Amino acid sequence: MAMTAGCGGSSSSAAAPLRVLVTNDDGVAAPGIAALVQALQTDQGLAVTVSAPALNQSGSGDQVTTGPLRVVTTMTANGYAATAVFGYPADSVLFALLGPVPAEPDLIVSGINAGQNIGEFVYLSGTVGAARWGARHGIPAIALSQGLPATNYDAIASYAAELVSRFRSDAHFRRLLVPPDSATARILNVNFPTCASGTQRGIVVVPMGRSSQVVGYDFVSTNGEETTYQPSVESTNPFASNCTSTLTDPTDDVAALTNGFATLTPLTPDLSLDSDLQQFDFLTKL
């Protein structure tokens, strides 16, 4: 990856435009990606390229196509030039990075997805899946999702533009997403709530949570040597956003978004440790 953003100080600004690759999983014609591109276009310091699935590919995770891949030139709903890939969101990113005319982005921005990507749904998300492939290739990424019902993208699109501007000007932010001791980059997973009543309660940095988890087992019956137990499950509706909640200090992204907060969750592209693997070398000599 060839970073064009200046790395001298926290407020330095690069002379060359920051190259931003925009993608999504709802498809190139979706309103969320149009709102995102429109917000990014207001920054003259950005060079924006769009490569997105030709069709809606929600829930496809980080799947890739290994057969023939059709590609067409098209436009987003607001008329911005785009490459449409008849494949998964990951294909859109990989084609942009590895295709005949590599985009060589400094940053990938994926979204804005219609629907929150929090908790265990992160693993199924094509929005995050596209970002994960970029991060595996050393390109930092921001994944953006608007909670259901996603009827207005203005607030998160404006915040996305601020994030990208901050990435361009802030060396500390860039180092957080591109750790100097790691072969891969990182992802910032951003989710905004949709408030049926009340207003968004702020933005919090939280780890991933789970909307459903087993907390114990209750005895049901015994038949000879076989005993049956019923799992006791605690669940939260991950698609709800109570913006009138009084909960403070949410512990994870599920608790935060469902109680009216916007969430920022830093991610690595895979489950493996992203640096300092050698600290486990002693286990190979047992």
Secondary structure, DSSP 8 states (H G I E B T S, - for coil): ----S--SSTT---SS-EEEEEE-SS-TT-HHHHHHHHHHTT-TTEEEEEEEESS--TT-TT----S---EEEEE-TTS-EEEEESS-HHHHHHHHHHSSS----SEEEEEEEES---GGGGGG-HHHHHHHHHHHTT--EEEEEE-SS----HHHHHHHHHHHHHHHH-HHHHHHHS-TT-SS--EEEEEE---SSS----EEE-----SEEEEEEEEEEEETTEEEEEEEEEE--TT---TT----S-SSHHHHHHTT-EEEEEE-SSSS-SS-GGGGGGGGG-
